[in-house]
Amino acid sequence: MECKTWINTTTDLRLESFEITPDLVHMMSDVELSNYMYLPVHGDRLRLRQYLNDSCSVVDKRNKLLKTMHEKMEQAKHRGKTDKNYSSSDEENPSNSLPRDIVSAAIEVSGIVPDDTINPSALGIDDEDLHSGENIIQYREVIVKLHRGHVLNEMVNSFKAIDLNNDTGRFQTIMPNGKIEIAEDGGGVTRDSLTEFWDEFYEQCTLGTSQKVPFLRHDFDEEEWRAVAKIICFGWTSQGYFPLQLSLPFMEQSIFGLFTTDVAESFYKVVPDHESKCLRNAITDFSKIDLEELLDVLDAHDVRKSPNQSNIARIVQEIAHKELIQTPMFVAYCWGDILKNILITEDQLNELYLNLKPSPRSVIKLLSFPDTMTIEETSVSQHLKRFVRELDSDHLRKFLRFTTGSDLMIIKTIYVSFVNVTGFARRPVAHTCSCMLEISSSYESYPQFRSEFISVLESNIWIMDII
């Protein structure tokens, strides 16, 4: 396969007529795979990398490729029904919108150089297999029923019995009246469920401020902690979701068995701001600190040494290691066997912590407005941008969750459309599966727009009732 022209965004190197090989795929970033290999879905990119890493038998490779391609074909059919060019004849003959040799096309687009182990004929794959779905390993679908406010325990209990190699999960949310939310999961329900789980996990199972570390609970044994690790893997492989509020050195220890990030710098993000400031000042100029305040901070972490200018930096390093690595080591031990299957390098993990964290500027870049807008719509679009720019970190995460289901930057575009609604019926409406935000074009001023949108974000009662 040849890629006529593409730019390596990491090295800014232009490659022309360059053969795409498995080694090159491994070198490419997620952005490059998405933009230049036509793999916009994170799970597809992960499957490709995992496929190229596998040293399994031909039969296993055949089954994996079959399953993946069959899923992609079904998704293509579903997307076709919502496309403006879709017609009833496509439904009668679904293959109209699909390539005849979908396996060869998939292998070509994926950049896999065919050989005896992945050649379609060697694998025995044909169109009948793909369209009928036969000869594919059947994965057990586990329906996870969740109640708002109880998502943590319900997901942990459900994932205890889930085998990530053979099972796939689907979420259903039960409303307070006992009825199931009437929402078709195109990704939005899954993202929202994962976000709610981690919000409850941070609140009930961790210690820390802007970054957190797990603490040992008497009702969480090895089985419960392993279930949490499964949820991390599930979120990462299915939606590209990763719990960024967990301390980076701790996650490095859990995934790779060692850490390379400076624990002291990460520790400053775990402790309250006043403690962080006190410790930093002590290291910078010990003579100007409030010694009583410093002793209180050190006593809170069970320090038994008398601090001075020469040993304070070492003491902070020791405290950080104890709090971030030693204390939660049992959790890291429980997670290790599961998280080691995440196909990510240390550098990629560091990039993840930078790229997935939302900022007003990055969120504004996600907004996509209609090409043609009226004067009123243009005015409201400016209101929306200004609104996002003024959001603090908590409200920004709520805005992302309201519009995409996730509080992280795992979606590329938020589509904005305008509706002509006034009065009591006027309110922002979000479709999290398609990441579509509907807003009224009838707002007369920015304060009016801000007031109504903030009320929606702070209500924390969002019912998914649109199919």
Secondary structure, DSSP 8 states (H G I E B T S, - for coil): -EEEEEEETTTTEEEEEEE--HHHHHHS-HHHHHHHSS--SHHHHHHHHHHHH----HHHHHHHHHHHHHHHHHHHHHHHHHSTT--HHHHHSGGGGS-TTHHHHHHHHHT----TTT-HHHHT--HHHHHH-TTS---EEEEEEEETT-HHHHHHHHHHS--TTTEEEEEEEE-TTS-B-----SSHHHHHHHHHHHHHHHHHHEEESSSEEE---TT--HHHHHHHHHHHHHHHHHH----TTB-HHHHHHHHHSS--S-HHHHHHHHS-HHHHHHHHHHHH-GGGS-HHHHHHHHHHTT--S---TTTHHHHHHHHHHIIIIITTHHHHHHHHHHHTTS---HHHHHHHHHHSS--HHHHHHHEE--SS--HHHHHHHHHHHHHHHT--HHHHHHHHHHHHS-SSS--S-EEEEEE---GGG---EEETTTTEEEEES---SHHHHHHHHHHHHHH--------
